[in-house]
Amino acid sequence: MKKVLLAALLACTALVAQSQTLTSAKMEPAEIKAGEKSTLTASFELKDNAVNCNVRVEFGDGAAENFKLNQAKDVPLVATHTYAKAGDYTVNVLPRTKLPMLKCNGGDHTAMLKVVAPVAAAPAGAAAAPTCPEGWKLDKKSVVKKTGAYTCTAKVGTAAPAGKLSCPGTLGYFENTKKGQLGCRP
C-alpha cells in the first residue's frame, strides 16, 4: 500500500512539475549604463494554470539567483540586476536549480545585455565652457561662472544660426539680431 501511495505521489509531482515550460527570456532595456538596473523577464507556458518549479538565473557577471515558482502570480518571472562594469553580458535562464528536483520544462534560454561606461559628469558647480556659433564671438565680460550665463556678439544684423544654442541647467536661449547678441541667460 505504501509503495502504491508513494508511486502515485511521485507521478502527481512529476505531472505538476511538467505543467510549465520556459519559453523565453528578455533583458530590458537591452543597453544600460554601468550602475543602472536592467530587468529580466522570463516567460512560461502554463498548462492548466499550474506552476511548481525552480529556475536558476545566471546574470553573466558572476552573480546567480535561484527562484522557486509555485503560484501562477510568479509567472512571468521578473528580476532586476545592477551591473557594476561595462561589457557585453549573456544572461542565462535555466529551468532548474543545482538540485535535480522540480525542473521546469523547456530548454535553457539566454538574453543579451550591453552595459556601457557612464559619461563622466562635470564637477559640481562647474559649467561647460560657453561656445559661440561660427561668425559670433564670446563677450568675455558677460560670462557668469556661477550660473553659466553668457552672451555672444556679432555685427548688428548678422543672421542668427539655424540651430539654437544648448543652454546649461535652467538657463534659456535668447537672441537679438538687431543688437547682434545671442546666448544663454536666466
N, C-alpha and C positions, 0 to 999 in steps of 0.2 A: 504494500500500500504506500509506504514512504517513497519507494522508487518511482511509483506512478505519479504521485504528487510532485516530486522533485522534477521529473521529466516534463510534466505539464507546466510547472512554474518556469523552467528553463525555456520551453517553447514559447510561452507567453512573453517572456523577457526578450527573446530573440525577435518576435514579431513587433513589439513596441520599439525596440532598438532599430528596426529596419523601417520604421514608419516615417523617416525623414531622410532627405537626400540633399547634400550640399550641392548647390547649382552654380554659384558664382561668388566672386569676391571683388570688391572695388574700393580704392582709396580716393577720398575726396577732401580737399582738392588734390589733384594729381601732382601739383607742384606747390611747395611751400618754402618759406624761409626757415633757416635753422632757428630753433627755439619756438616755432609755431606748432600747433597741433594739426594732425590730419585724422580723418575719421574713416575707419574700416567698416564696410557693410558687407556681411556675408549672408547670402540668401539661401533659403532652403525650400524644397518642395515637400509639403506635408501630406501624408496620407491619413485620412480620417481625422485631421487636425491634431494628431498625436505627435509628441516630441519627447524624446528622452535619450539624449546622447551627449558626448563630450567632444569639444573642439579645442584644438591647440592652435594658437596664432603665434607665429614667429615673425617679429617685426623687421628683421633684416639688419638690425644694429646690435644684435646680441641679446636683446630683450625678447622674452616669450611669455605668454599667458595662457592658462587653461581655463576654459569656460564650460560650465555644465548647463545644458539646455534641457529643462524639464517641464516647461509650460509653453503654450502657444504664444504668450506675450514675449518670450525670449527670442522669437524669430521675427524679423531678421536679427542676426547678431550684430550689434553696433558697439564698437570700441574705439576709443581715441588713444593716440600715442603722440608724444612730443619727441622730435628728433633734434639732437644737440649739434650735429655736424652736417655740413653739406655733403652731398653724394647722391648716387642712384641706389635706391633700396628695392629689394624684392621682398614683398610680404607674402609669407606662406600661410594658408589656412588649411589645416589638416583635420579631417573628420575623425579625430581620435586624440587621446592624450597619450602619455607614456604608458598608461595601463591599457591592456587589450580589451577592456570591458566597455560597454555602452558606446560602440562605434557607430557614427552616422554613416549612411550610405553615400556614395559619390566619391570621386577621386579628389586628390589634392588640388587646390586652386591657388593661383598667385595673382598678385596685384602689384603694379609698379608705382614707385613714388620717386619724384625728383625733389631733393632738398638743396636749395641754393643758399649761399652765404648772405647774411643780411647786409644791406647797404649801411656803411658806417655813417652814423648821424653826426652832424656838425656839433661841436661842443656847445653846451648850454650858453645862451646869451650871445653866441657868435652868429651873425647873419652872413649870408653868402655875399661875396663881393659884388657890388652893383655893376651891371653891364648895360651898355647903351647900344642901340642898333646902328648899323652902318650909316654914316653920314651925320651921326649925332655924337656929342661928346659929354662926358660926365662933368657936371658942375660940382667940383670937389667941396665947395662951401655948403652945398645942400645936403650932403651925406650926414644922416643921423645914425650913428653906430648902434645906439640903444634899440631903435625900432626897425632899422634897415631902410628907412625912407631915403629917397634921393630924386634928383632931377637931372634930366639930360637936356642939352640945349643944341640948337641948330639955327641957321639963318631963318629969320621971320619968313613964314610962308612955305617952309620945307614940308613936303608931304610926310605924314606920319607913316610908319611901316605898316605893311599889310597885317602882320600879326601883332597882337598886344604883348607887352612885357608880362612876364610871370612875376607877380609881386609876392614877397615872403609874408608869412603869418596872416595878420588881419589887414594888411595894407591893401589899398585899392589902386588900380591903374588910373592915371589921368593923362590927358593930352590937351594942349592948347597951341595949335599951329600958328595962330595969329601972333603969339608971343615967342614961338619957336621953343616950346617946352613940352616935355612928357616925362613920365616917371611913375614912382610909387609913393603914396602918402597915406597917412591915417584917415 
